Every structure is written in C-alpha cells, then in structure tokens.
Amino acid sequence: MEAVYTHGVWVAEALQTETRRYEDFWLFATHLGDPKAAFLLVFPLAFYLHRRSGVAVLWVSALSEWLNLVFKWILFGQRPYWWIGESQLFVKNAPKVEQFQSSCETGPGSPSGHAMVTGAVWWVVVSALASFLHSRTGSKVLAAIPYLFYTLLLVVVGLSRIFILAHFPHQVIGGTITGVILGVLLNRTVPESRHLQFFLCSSMALLFGALLMYAGLENLGIDLSCVACVAGVNHRRHFLTKWTAQPMVIVVTSMCEQTLAEITPTFNARGPTCISHRSVKVLLNPGHLCSVSSCCSAVLSFFQTS
C-alpha cells in the first residue's frame, strides 16, 4: 500500500498545483458531498416534489452511511494529511501541498464517505428525474442529461476530496463505485408505505448491529480508536495535532462515533442526536439507549401523516 499512498500524494500535489485558483470551488464541492447534505439539502426538496423519492433519499443515505462506517472499521485507511508526515518518506522531498479547514478529519479514510454517500443518494434523484423526463417527452437524450450531471458531480466531489488531502485517489474511487452500486440496489427496496414501527426496528438494528461489530472487533484485539478516531481521546490527541497545520480545525464530527450517532436519528428525519459522540462505549449505557428509543418513537411520524 505504500506505493499506492505515495502515488496518491503526488496526484494530490499535481491537482493542487494545477487548480489552486479554483480553491473556493473545490471547498464548495466537498461541502456539497458531505453526507449531511443528503438530508439537509436533497431530502426536503425530493420529498416535497415526490414522496417516494424523498423516502428513498432518507433510506439510501442512512444505509449507505452505516455501511461506510462498517467498511471504515474493517478497512481503516490512512488520510493524506497525516500520512505524509507519519510515513517519514518525504523528509528530503516534501510535496508542496496545503491543508484546508476541511482537511483534518479524524475518521479512517477508506472508503471515502463523501464519495460513497453522494454516489448512492444522487443515484436516487437522477434516476427518478430521468424516468420523469423520459415518460413526459419520450426523448432518450433528455433522459440522459441527469446521468451526465450525476457523473460530473461524482467526479467533482471525488477530486475535491483529493484536493483538500482528505482522501487518497483509490479511496475516492472505491467509495464512488460502492456508492453507485448501493444506490442502484437500495433504490429498488424503498420502504415507502411502511409504518413507524418498521423505521424504529431498522434504526435499532443499525445501532445494535454497529455496537455488536464494534465489541466483536475489539475482542479480537482490533483497536478501533487507533490511527483515526482519536481526536476526542486526550492521550492520543497528539497524533492528529502533530500533523495538522491548524489543530483547532480538526473535524471531530468525522469520528467513527459521531457517524454512528448520526445514523440512528436518520430514520427519524434526523431528529435530535441522542447519542454522545465522545465514545461508542457511552452508547452501552442503558440510559442512552432508552433516550435513543424515545427519540426514535417520537419522530418520523410525518411518514404516517404525510
């Protein structure tokens, strides 16, 4: 993997060198690809225009983000902004790269969550739009336009993640391919007419499934807090701040624990996050689990009333 990482660093350097004048565009693109944007931006509009598509966006975003968390626990993966210094391979020939406010994410790097969730969620949107255009106009050319936009979006979001040193190219490619596959598959199983109990059970299944996997991997001696998920742990904080140009901009919300904290309320229209993101171990507290259950039971009732 060392050769793959090294090549990725030089790709990032070339991208920054050639497109530095488009810095604001890349930063906008990386924020557009944030998994949270799927709910905050895409879901409300999709649900307003077409109920089934709105439910699909919520369904696909939650499952794809959960699977991304699981993949990262299994695959781990370095991030360029810390690997450049930690590897000690560039002492004499340091790459001319720059960190940005969005660079210093704390979660594992493989696969890219931005690329994966964007690929999955936007497939739902563009496929629905393409179907609508084809049914109204009968034109295959017009129906192909959303897919062209989709392809361009995936490329732009992926390049933006490489540009800001958040991911290596292979992590972006892997996330994009996985996201597209998930979008195609999950879009066929949208629980459009399900009752609240289904979403509650699904939410709890994701939560407890992640907890069981977390506990199982730790019992096997795999430290899921190593390398990446360390920003909230005092005695390991030095690892990230050591290679971060501006330690105050470490993105704690990209921690594994925070991702899990976001997923459960996703099925409840991303209601209040009732899970502490400081540590997954806190989730094992019965009080927190009861709090999550209460949140799950209270929200997403709009699916029944809409």
Protein Blocks (a to p, Z undefined) as FASTA:
>chain_A
ZZmmmmmmmmmmmmmmmmmmmmmmmmmmmmmmpmklmmmmmmmmmmmmomklmmmmmmmm
mmmmmmmmmmmmmnnopdfklmmmmnopmmmmccdddddfklmccbdfbdcfklmmmmmm
mmmmmmmmmmmmmmmnopaklmmmmmmmmmmmmmmmmmmmmmnopacfklmmmmmmmmmm
mmmmmmmmccfkbcfklmmmmmmmmmmmmmmmmmmmmmnopafkgojlmmlpmklmmmmm
mmgmblmlccfklpmklmmmmmmmmmnoppacfbdfkbmklmmpmklmmmmmmmmmmgok
lmmmZZ
